[in-house]
Amino acid sequence: MASRTRQIPIDKELAHLAPDERRREWTARVEAVIFACSEPVSRRMLERVVGGDCDIDAIIEDIREALAGRPYELVSVAGGWQHRTRPQFAPVIHASGAAPNPPSDLTHHQALVLMTIGYFQPVTRAELSKIFGREVSRDTISTLRQLGFVASGPRSPLPGAPYTYITTPAFLSAFGFETLQDLPDTEMLEDAGLLSRALPPDDFVEPELEEDDD
């Protein structure tokens, strides 16, 4: 029989503590959990370590205020919370080699395909190809999947029931979005020239649309 990780029971309610002491302990727990996790921490995860009367949103705000002036902050991203260094320190961190920046590894075309999936998901490869006017290659989709930014969605109701593609929480986290509602307005992208149909030919192949992709 496969072993299961033993869960150590904890006192969530802390009824024996005075209100101020209880809040300080809950705050410490919330910050400890977020600090220890490399991925955004959801509200449900935090609810496992604090009492039913704990105002998690108020505690998050307290932590944010306490971090004012520090080179890192507590941000809302991918439906949860995560400690991140402040944007102005990004050049220093990348110059040191201390942390990679996955989105920067994307080609211009891959980034456009990824953002298009974000806006139109669930979307098939054939539909993406129609949007771009030329076929989006399987290699492009494969790269986005390997980076963890894209996953398979529900089968399309179109003939042949082709696969659709959707973005993942890793996509939201990597680009600093809390939800898909935070995606830039399409008009802003057009004004910035990021939705121009004058796309570079790199990563494109001649049209060879297929009904199904794996």
C-alpha positions in Angstrom: 0.0 0.0 0.0 1.3 3.4 -1.0 2.4 5.6 2.0 0.5 8.8 2.6 2.0 12.0 4.0 1.0 12.2 7.6 -0.9 15.4 8.4 -0.1 16.8 11.8 -3.3 18.1 13.5 -3.1 21.8 14.6 -5.2 24.0 16.7 -6.7 26.4 14.1 -9.1 28.3 16.3 -6.6 29.2 19.1 -9.5 29.9 21.5 -7.2 29.9 24.5 -5.4 33.0 23.2 -6.4 36.6 23.6 -7.8 38.2 20.4 -4.6 40.2 19.7 -2.4 37.1 20.3 -4.6 35.0 18.1 -4.4 37.4 15.3 -0.6 37.6 15.5 -0.4 33.9 15.4 -2.7 33.6 12.4 -0.7 36.3 10.7 2.5 34.5 11.3 1.0 31.2 10.0 -0.3 32.9 6.8 3.1 34.5 6.1 5.0 31.3 6.9 2.9 29.2 4.5 3.2 31.8 1.6 6.9 32.2 2.2 7.5 28.4 2.2 5.6 27.7 -1.0 7.2 28.2 -4.4 3.7 28.5 -6.1 0.9 30.9 -5.4 -1.0 29.9 -2.2 -4.8 29.7 -2.5 -7.3 30.8 0.1 -8.3 27.2 0.7 -4.7 26.4 1.7 -4.6 29.2 4.2 -8.0 28.2 5.6 -6.3 24.9 6.7 -4.1 26.7 9.2 -6.3 29.5 10.6 -9.6 29.6 12.4 -13.1 30.2 10.9 -13.2 33.8 12.3 -9.9 34.7 10.7 -10.1 37.6 8.2 -7.6 36.4 5.7 -7.9 39.5 3.4 -7.2 41.8 6.4 -4.2 39.7 7.3 -2.9 39.9 3.8 -3.2 43.7 3.9 -1.3 43.8 7.2 1.5 41.7 5.7 1.7 44.0 2.6 1.9 47.1 4.8 4.7 45.4 6.9 6.7 44.8 3.7 6.5 48.4 2.6 10.1 49.6 1.7 11.3 46.0 1.4 12.7 44.7 -2.0 9.9 42.1 -2.1 6.2 42.2 -1.8 3.1 40.0 -1.4 1.1 39.9 -4.7 -2.1 38.4 -5.8 -1.4 36.1 -8.7 -3.0 33.0 -10.3 -5.9 33.0 -7.8 -3.6 33.1 -4.8 -0.8 35.0 -3.1 3.0 34.8 -3.5 6.0 36.7 -2.3 7.8 38.3 -5.2 10.6 40.7 -5.6 9.6 44.2 -6.7 9.7 44.8 -10.5 12.4 47.5 -10.3 14.9 44.8 -9.0 14.3 42.5 -12.0 17.4 43.7 -13.9 19.6 43.2 -10.9 18.3 39.7 -10.2 18.6 38.5 -13.8 22.1 40.1 -14.1 23.1 38.0 -11.1 21.8 34.8 -12.7 19.9 34.1 -9.5 16.6 33.4 -11.2 15.5 32.7 -14.8 12.7 34.5 -16.5 10.7 31.9 -18.5 8.6 34.3 -20.5 11.7 36.0 -21.9 12.7 32.6 -23.4 9.6 32.7 -25.7 10.0 33.9 -29.3 7.8 36.7 -30.4 5.6 34.3 -32.3 5.3 31.9 -29.3 4.3 34.7 -27.0 1.7 35.9 -29.5 0.2 32.4 -29.8 0.2 32.0 -26.0 -1.6 35.3 -25.5 -4.1 34.4 -28.3 -4.9 31.2 -26.5 -5.4 33.2 -23.3 -8.0 35.4 -25.1 -9.8 32.8 -27.1 -9.6 29.7 -25.0 -10.6 27.0 -25.4 -9.3 27.2 -28.9 -8.1 24.6 -31.4 -4.9 24.7 -33.4 -6.9 25.1 -36.6 -8.7 28.1 -35.1 -5.4 29.6 -34.0 -4.2 29.1 -37.6 -7.2 31.0 -39.0 -6.5 33.9 -36.6 -2.9 34.1 -37.7 -3.6 33.5 -41.4 -1.1 30.7 -41.5 -0.7 27.4 -39.7 0.5 27.5 -36.1 2.9 24.6 -35.9 2.6 21.6 -33.5 6.1 22.5 -32.4 4.9 25.9 -31.1 2.1 24.3 -29.2 4.5 21.6 -27.8 6.9 24.2 -26.6 4.1 26.1 -24.7 3.0 22.8 -23.2 6.5 21.9 -22.1 6.9 25.3 -20.4 3.7 24.5 -18.5 1.8 27.5 -19.9 -0.7 25.6 -22.0 -2.8 22.4 -21.4 -5.4 20.4 -23.3 -8.9 21.7 -22.9 -12.2 20.0 -23.7 -12.8 18.4 -27.1 -14.2 20.9 -29.6 -17.8 20.3 -30.9 -16.4 20.8 -34.5 -16.3 17.8 -36.8 -13.6 15.3 -35.7 -13.8 16.7 -32.1 -10.3 18.2 -32.3 -8.4 19.1 -29.1 -8.7 22.6 -27.7 -6.0 24.4 -25.7 -6.3 26.5 -22.6 -3.8 28.4 -20.4 -2.7 27.1 -17.0 -2.2 28.7 -13.6 1.5 28.7 -14.5 0.8 31.1 -17.3 -1.0 33.5 -14.9 1.8 33.2 -12.4 4.6 33.7 -15.0 3.0 36.9 -16.4 1.8 38.2 -13.0 -1.9 37.9 -13.7 -4.3 37.1 -10.9 -7.0 36.0 -13.2 -7.7 36.0 -17.0 -9.6 39.2 -16.4 -6.3 40.9 -15.9 -5.2 40.2 -19.5 -4.5 43.5 -21.3 -7.3 45.1 -23.3 -7.1 44.0 -26.9 -7.3 47.6 -28.1 -4.2 48.4 -26.0 -2.4 45.5 -27.6 -3.3 46.7 -31.1 -2.1 50.2 -30.2 1.1 48.7 -29.0 1.5 46.7 -32.3 1.4 43.4 -30.5 -1.7 42.1 -32.4 -0.5 43.2 -35.8 -1.1 40.7 -38.5 2.3 41.5 -39.9 3.7 38.6 -38.0 7.3 37.3 -38.5 7.6 34.1 -40.6 9.7 32.3 -38.0 8.0 29.3 -36.4 5.4 29.3 -39.1 4.9 26.4 -41.6 2.8 26.3 -44.7 -1.0 25.6 -44.1 -1.6 22.0 -43.4 -4.6 22.0 -41.1 -5.5 18.8 -39.4 -8.6 17.8 -37.5 -6.9 16.4 -34.4 -3.8 17.1 -32.4 -2.4 15.3 -29.4 
